[in-house]
Amino acid sequence: MIIIGEKINSTLKAIRPAMEARDHSSIQDLAIRQRDAGAAYIDVNAGMFHSNEPEVLEWLIHTIQEVCDTPFSIDSPSANGILSGLKANRNSKPIINSITGEKDRFNTILPLVAEYKTGVVALCMDDRGMPETVHERFEVAETLIKNLTKEGIPLNDIYIDPLVRPIGTGSHYGMLAIETIRNVKNAYPEVHIACGLSNVSFGIPARKIMNQTFLVAAMAAGMDGAILDPLDKKLMAYLYATEALLGRDEYCLNYLDKFRQGELEF
């Protein structure tokens, strides 16, 4: 499972003050703890700093690189923000988060993916908006995959985001994401999924329960990557158990290792 640690994000009230204060130690500590908890990538997002996002994103990457060599998921609505992050990056191959099927967005972000040879999160939306059916989302995903590979982007550098929306705003949104994942992985097994896991529970109580349950269902449908909180030990316990049940953990060796390390919260 490809875990993208979600915690260094300016939309989170608990972490934004550390970004505003340029608090090196808090940012570095959070990056290290996510890495140690199993994150394969550290997502960095400074999108709430509208006037100086590129500068803040560059500072975040420089700050984290001083203590942590985990590759980044450079997360920005702005091509300038992404470019500043790519120029600052000295860690391993990053992921750009994100591109869409929207013509302007695609044409702006694609050159950065190609030049810096990054992975890329591709959201299942285009100029028509957010599709409301599995068929429409799969069509957008298929178009994105074909257009990216036509430009030389390898299949295994593509991370499809099925667009997880809050089920409190539509009871069909959970299954819509799950079935989109299933269809994409069946058609393109080399393509990865990068699901924004906690979006599913936004606005409802006891969010962690919903996140845990959705994680299991999405993994059973083929999800092999997620943007999530690796510091949630119970969520991670469900992840390791699900990997074992789905045959992704030979002889449960990783599950047993996590148990011995005291990493399984139950």
Phi, psi and omega in degrees: 000129180269110184260123176252112184290125191265359198282336183268075188224126186292348177281348180272122185298331183287336185250338183302318179302327178294325177290316181299322183272000185051051182276091183304311189295321180294316179295315181295318179299317181293321178296314181297317181295323177293317177302312183293336179275356174119005180291128175274337176223150174251115177284132176236125185223124177237028188298337180283349178267077191298324186278336183217037181305312181303320180296316181293318180297318177298316179298317179301313183293315177300318183296315182290321181297338179295334187231352190214129181258013177295134180296159185260151160256108185272108195249111182203145172281354187247131176296325178295321176296314179299317181298318179297323177293319180295320180292327180281336187294131173234000178279188181295180185309120181273174171246137170270127180237091027194176174240160176224179174277359176295130190305310183296315180297315181299312184290337179277320186273326183307316180300329178289319177299314183291315184293317185266359177052055181262169161283168180211132172276127182242114183276141181282065175211155180218199185294348176274351180108205180269115182297147184254005177229157178299317181302315181293319180294321178295321178299317178295315179300316181297318178296317178300314181298314180296319181289324178290314181293328177299332179266011174093008179278121181296151179304319184281005171260001182258130180239103181282128174260113185285001182067080177279121180245157185295128180289346174291344178256356179185113187295346181271353189292330177296308181292329178299315178292316182299314182288331174295316176303312183300314182294318181295314182290327177294321183277327185225075185298337180280342179283142179267167173247141173229087187270129173282088195302309190287351176302330185297332187256004185301130175088000179242157181286166178049053187301325184299324179297315180295319180298317180298315183292318179296322178304311181298313182296319181291321177295322178296333178277352177120000180300129180238009178201147180206147172268112188209178179266101181288350179277353174277096189295327179290319176300316180293327176297318176297322180298312181295321179294320180292320176303317180295315182294331181270005178078019179265003183224093188301126181057022179059028187295318180292319178301314180294322179296317178295324177297313180297328180278357181075023183272349183266109178268126183212000000 
